Amino acid sequence: MAQEDVFKKIVSHCKEYGFVFPSSDIYDGLGAVYDYGQNGVELKNNIKQYWWQSMVLLHENIVGIDSAVFMHPTIWKASGHVDAFNDPLIDNRDSKKRYRADVLIEDQVAKYEEKIEKEVAKARKRFGEAFDEAQFRATNARVLENQQKRDALHQRYSDAMNAMNLEELKQIILDEEIACPISGTRNWTDVRQFNLMFKTEVGSTADGASTIYLRPETAQGIFVNYLNVQKTGRMKVPFGIAQIGKAFRNEIVARQFIFRMREFEQMEMQFFVKPGTELEWFETWKNTRMAWHQALGFGAENYRFHDHEKLAHYANAASDVEFRMPFGFKEVEGIHSRTNFDLSQHAKFSGRKIEYFDPETNESYTPYVIETSIGVDRMFLSIMCHSYEEEKLEGGETRVVLKLPAALAPTKLAVLPLVKKDGLPEKAREIMQELKFHFNCKYDEKDSIGKRYRRQDAVGTPYCITVDHQTLQDNCVTLRNRDTMQQERVSVESLRSLIEDKVSLTSLLKKL
């Protein structure tokens, strides 16, 4: 099945099973805005808890805050967002549709990469175990041709973005013969810059109102609270401040479901270090964050680092953690060495002295910062994409299953009476009443036991227990594993100990 078709099925599955709904759905939705349903919010909260505990629980020198969405407008002037938070946009005159020029070019780069991967896949299928992929990539004429085109385009694109040469970006689009997906034509306008921040007003009257912005990132709330946290927490460098919160960007080209939205959630940690040690800490946090992702068990081959060629004005090193989505490797987390730019700018614009006095060296300095920033929604999407499977079973039947990491699954255990009589529902309720204090349980008595198993598979519930007539005699139930579908008889008394260790966040955190 084509990856595009797989992605469409995942999007449909998210709505059908209560993970993600289009916002304002009964009013035909609102572009690039989504709501999380009853299962989605549980999965999302578990992702956030996994991140939060990996930061704050496992590190004595990292603490958390929750800063406001509304902030003083001068903060965004100091951070550079008012003047430099722009995307290069281009319009197609025939379709009247607007696109990000950089995204159009990145998609073209991805097309060359897809052509290469198709050639490799065909060769792997043809040669089987004897296939030498490295040799094939180094010698096959079609692979080399597409690799050369890809590298040349990537270099030209990087040079244009580094210089922010808008004329060159348009020329690349014309030279690559990139067409509008809607009209199919190449009738493009010039490329121009567009600021992504949402504006609003604070004040009781129109005349007395002042313009402020919805925050486009959560990092600045950490920087402007640096002094408050450092002094009240008696924090010593190196230390970190973590935050989870909403951010807002007026994305013109919002696409690929929840991958790029106008309202999204970030998990960010700013780690303050002594100047001169930042690049060492940058490498440390790269490795730490990759270990966090790989602990989910999705396979190391589905992750890679992408080091930035174009650095933001505040950075001296930057790298992304990319995950293999159905539409290619895409960024899910960024790790940046932000130097002392942010604290220095806020000191300049606020008139406050923002420094750290080091008692060991008797010197004051403005700390440098290592940032780890991960999109909750992108993380959610990557987990859904990897977990979704369609399995063929014996007898030709097919089941759809979400093989979610057990610790992140919305429901940990489904309690199912075999029939709705003979005291089985009462016994099932009794078991659930005991276990619901320890992990999220669901009770289901409608339809056949097979259909109920399929429903739980589709929402990713790792374990089901069936209460049958024998349970009333020996106080044992049938425990079913989602991934293997294997069943075993276990005592009711042992259920908590058997399941809790496998589904708790502690089981994930111990891998770090």
Residue pairs with C-beta under 8 A, 6 or more apart in sequence:
3 326
3 327
4 326
4 327
6 326
6 388
7 256
7 257
7 325
7 326
7 327
7 385
9 388
9 390
10 326
10 384
10 385
10 388
11 257
13 19
13 384
13 388
13 400
13 402
13 458
14 20
14 40
14 257
14 384
15 21
15 22
15 37
17 39
17 458
17 459
18 37
18 38
18 39
18 40
18 459
19 36
19 37
19 39
19 40
19 43
19 384
20 34
20 35
20 36
20 37
20 40
20 257
20 258
21 34
21 35
21 36
21 37
22 29
22 30
22 33
22 34
22 35
23 29
23 30
23 33
23 34
23 35
24 30
24 33
25 35
31 254
31 262
32 251
32 254
32 255
32 260
32 261
32 262
33 261
33 262
33 263
34 257
34 258
34 261
36 44
38 410
39 410
39 411
39 459
39 460
40 380
40 410
42 410
42 411
42 440
43 380
43 383
43 404
43 408
43 409
43 410
43 460
44 265
44 376
44 380
46 407
46 408
46 409
46 410
46 505
47 376
47 379
47 380
47 383
47 408
48 244
48 265
48 267
48 376
49 505
50 407
50 408
50 505
50 508
50 509
51 244
51 267
51 292
51 374
52 64
52 242
52 244
52 267
53 505
53 509
54 292
54 509
54 512
55 62
55 64
55 240
55 242
55 269
56 62
56 63
56 64
56 242
57 509
58 509
58 512
59 240
61 235
61 236
61 238
61 239
61 240
62 239
62 240
62 241
62 242
62 269
62 271
63 229
63 233
63 235
63 239
63 240
63 241
63 242
64 241
64 242
64 243
65 221
65 222
65 225
65 229
65 241
65 242
65 243
66 243
66 244
66 245
67 218
67 221
67 222
67 224
67 225
67 243
67 245
68 221
69 214
69 215
69 245
69 246
69 248
70 202
70 212
70 214
70 215
71 212
71 213
71 215
71 220
71 221
71 224
72 212
73 210
73 211
73 212
73 213
74 349
74 350
75 220
75 224
75 346
75 349
76 82
76 197
76 213
76 216
76 220
77 83
77 349
78 345
78 346
78 348
78 349
78 350
79 220
79 223
79 342
79 345
80 313
80 314
80 345
81 197
81 213
81 216
82 195
82 197
84 313
85 195
85 196
85 197
85 216
86 193
86 194
86 195
86 196
87 100
87 102
87 193
87 194
87 196
87 252
87 253
88 100
88 101
88 102
88 164
88 166
88 169
88 191
88 192
88 193
88 194
89 98
89 99
89 100
89 101
89 191
89 192
89 193
89 194
89 252
90 98
90 99
90 100
90 101
90 104
90 169
90 170
90 173
90 188
90 189
90 190
90 191
90 192
91 97
91 98
91 99
91 188
91 189
92 99
92 180
92 182
92 183
92 185
92 187
92 188
92 189
93 185
93 187
93 188
93 189
94 180
94 183
94 185
94 187
95 180
95 182
95 183
95 185
97 180
97 182
97 183
98 252
98 253
99 180
99 252
99 253
100 252
100 253
101 166
101 169
101 170
101 173
101 191
102 157
102 161
102 169
103 253
104 173
104 178
105 153
105 157
105 169
105 172
105 173
105 176
105 178
106 157
107 178
108 153
108 176
108 178
109 150
109 153
109 154
109 157
110 328
112 146
112 147
112 149
112 150
112 153
113 150
113 328
114 328
115 142
115 146
116 137
116 143
116 146
116 147
116 150
119 140
119 142
119 143
119 146
120 133
120 136
120 137
120 143
123 131
123 133
123 136
123 140
124 131
124 133
136 143
137 143
137 147
138 144
153 172
153 176
156 168
156 172
157 169
157 172
158 309
158 310
159 165
159 168
160 168
160 169
160 172
161 169
161 310
162 309
162 310
166 190
166 191
166 192
166 193
167 190
167 191
169 191
170 188
170 190
170 191
173 186
173 188
174 186
174 188
177 186
178 186
179 185
179 186
180 186
180 187
180 188
194 252
195 250
196 216
196 249
196 250
196 251
197 213
197 214
197 216
197 248
197 249
197 250
198 213
198 214
198 248
198 249
198 250
199 211
199 212
199 213
199 214
200 211
200 212
200 213
200 214
201 209
201 210
201 211
201 212
202 209
202 210
202 212
203 209
203 210
214 247
214 248
215 221
215 247
215 248
216 247
216 248
216 249
217 247
217 266
217 268
217 373
218 243
218 244
218 245
218 246
218 247
218 266
218 268
219 268
219 270
219 342
219 371
219 373
220 342
221 243
221 245
222 241
222 243
222 268
222 270
223 270
223 342
223 343
223 346
223 369
224 346
225 241
226 241
226 272
226 343
226 354
227 352
227 354
229 235
229 241
230 239
230 272
230 356
233 239
237 272
237 273
237 274
237 356
237 358
237 367
238 271
238 272
238 273
238 274
238 277
238 281
239 271
239 272
240 269
240 270
240 271
240 272
241 269
241 270
241 272
242 267
242 268
242 269
243 266
243 267
243 268
243 269
244 265
244 266
244 267
244 268
244 376
245 265
245 266
246 263
246 264
246 265
246 266
247 263
247 264
247 265
247 266
248 262
248 263
248 264
249 262
249 264
250 262
251 260
251 261
251 262
253 260
254 260
254 261
254 262
256 327
257 381
258 264
258 377
258 378
258 380
258 381
259 325
259 330
259 377
259 378
259 381
261 377
264 375
264 376
264 377
265 375
265 376
265 377
266 373
266 374
266 375
266 376
267 373
267 374
267 375
267 376
267 379
268 371
268 372
268 373
268 374
269 371
269 372
270 338
270 369
270 370
270 371
271 281
271 285
271 369
271 370
271 371
271 372
272 356
272 367
272 368
272 369
273 281
273 367
273 368
273 369
273 370
274 358
274 365
274 367
274 368
275 340
275 365
275 366
275 367
275 368
277 368
278 316
278 317
278 337
278 339
278 368
278 369
278 370
279 316
279 317
279 337
281 337
281 370
282 317
282 319
282 335
282 337
282 370
285 335
285 370
285 372
286 305
286 319
286 335
288 512
289 321
289 333
289 335
289 372
289 374
290 303
290 305
290 321
291 511
291 512
292 512
293 303
293 321
293 323
293 332
293 333
294 300
294 303
295 508
295 511
295 512
296 383
296 405
296 408
296 508
297 405
298 323
298 382
298 386
301 324
302 323
302 324
302 386
303 321
303 322
303 323
303 324
304 321
304 322
304 329
305 319
305 320
305 321
305 322
306 319
306 320
306 322
306 329
306 331
307 318
307 319
308 315
308 318
308 319
308 320
311 317
311 318
312 318
312 336
313 341
314 338
314 339
314 341
314 342
315 336
315 337
315 338
315 339
315 341
316 337
316 339
317 336
317 337
318 334
318 335
318 336
318 337
319 334
319 335
319 336
320 331
320 332
320 333
320 334
320 335
321 331
321 332
321 333
321 334
321 335
321 374
322 329
322 330
322 331
322 332
323 329
323 330
323 332
323 382
323 386
325 381
325 382
325 385
326 385
330 378
331 378
332 374
332 375
332 378
332 379
332 382
333 372
333 373
333 374
333 375
333 379
334 371
334 372
334 373
334 374
335 370
335 371
335 372
335 373
336 370
336 371
336 373
337 368
337 369
337 370
337 371
338 368
338 369
338 370
338 371
339 368
339 369
340 366
340 367
340 368
340 369
342 369
343 354
343 366
343 367
343 369
344 354
344 366
346 352
346 354
347 353
347 354
347 355
347 366
354 366
355 364
355 365
355 366
356 364
356 365
356 366
356 367
357 363
357 364
358 364
358 365
383 404
383 405
383 408
384 402
387 402
387 403
387 404
387 405
387 460
388 400
388 402
389 400
389 401
389 402
389 403
390 398
390 399
390 400
391 398
391 399
391 400
391 401
392 398
393 399
399 454
399 457
400 454
400 457
400 458
401 457
401 458
401 460
401 482
401 483
402 409
402 457
402 458
402 459
402 460
403 460
403 482
403 483
404 460
404 462
405 508
406 412
406 462
406 502
406 503
406 507
407 503
407 504
407 505
407 507
407 508
408 508
409 460
409 461
409 462
409 503
410 440
410 459
410 460
410 461
411 440
411 441
411 442
411 456
411 459
411 460
411 461
412 439
412 440
412 441
412 461
412 462
412 463
412 499
412 503
413 435
413 439
413 440
413 441
413 442
413 461
413 462
413 463
413 464
413 465
413 495
413 499
413 503
414 441
414 442
414 443
414 444
414 452
414 456
414 461
414 463
414 464
414 465
415 428
415 429
415 431
415 432
415 435
415 441
415 442
415 443
415 444
415 464
415 465
415 467
416 428
416 443
416 444
416 445
416 449
416 452
416 464
416 465
416 466
416 467
417 424
417 425
417 427
417 428
417 445
417 466
417 467
418 424
418 449
418 466
418 467
418 468
418 469
420 445
422 469
422 472
423 472
424 467
424 468
424 469
424 471
424 472
425 445
427 467
427 471
427 472
428 443
428 445
428 467
429 443
431 465
431 467
431 477
431 492
431 495
432 441
432 443
434 496
435 441
435 495
435 496
435 499
438 496
438 500
439 499
439 500
439 503
439 504
442 456
442 461
444 452
444 455
444 456
446 452
449 466
452 464
453 464
453 480
453 485
456 464
456 482
457 482
460 482
461 482
462 481
462 482
462 483
462 502
462 503
463 479
463 480
463 481
463 482
463 499
463 502
463 503
464 479
464 480
464 482
465 477
465 478
465 479
465 480
465 495
466 477
466 478
466 480
467 477
468 477
468 478
470 476
471 477
471 492
474 491
475 491
475 492
475 493
476 489
476 490
476 491
476 492
477 489
477 490
477 492
477 495
478 487
478 488
478 489
479 487
479 488
479 489
479 490
479 495
479 498
480 486
480 487
481 487
490 498
501 507
